[in-house]
């Protein structure tokens, strides 16, 4: 039996991150490594037999990517520190991933990151996401950047709309975003692409490989 691919999940303690970890835990080919900032967050993951690495996106991350095959960046500061975490933290993880020769980096971005000026009160956040995305694109890492619409806590539908320029008005559940990010890890999914996702009618595992 082949060794499972180790997938570092940045933002593992977030709502979407926890779903990502669950999906990876149930996978036959991946093993999640939950990247956490606080010691007290460890217990909940260790009780599920999920390996943990303590690392802060505002500090050195080279230890976090040692032995890691692929990375999902699903971290966020919830608007509290968009430059330090959403932008510079993502860049730090890209750098550490390059150093560790990670084979794929999947970035959770946001719709509107291609044009932050239309974001209104979210402009600073979208600018941070844009800067992080552009840094990843220029890193020479194999990447997939996923930009969902407005996030909901609805149940997973397993189906999405996927495109490069969807309407900004749409919604999508965190569960379907998590599923899309995990599916994007697959080597059969074309690398170095950016796409937007919303609720839709196409099965995630099929449309992402189309």
Helices and strands as residue ranges (DSSP letters): E 5-10, H 15-25, E 30-36, G 39-41, H 42-46, E 51-54, E 70-73, I 82-87, H 88-99, E 104-108, G 116-118, G 120-122, H 123-137, E 143-148, E 150-152, E 159-163, E 171-173, H 174-183, E 193-199, E 202-203, H 204-207
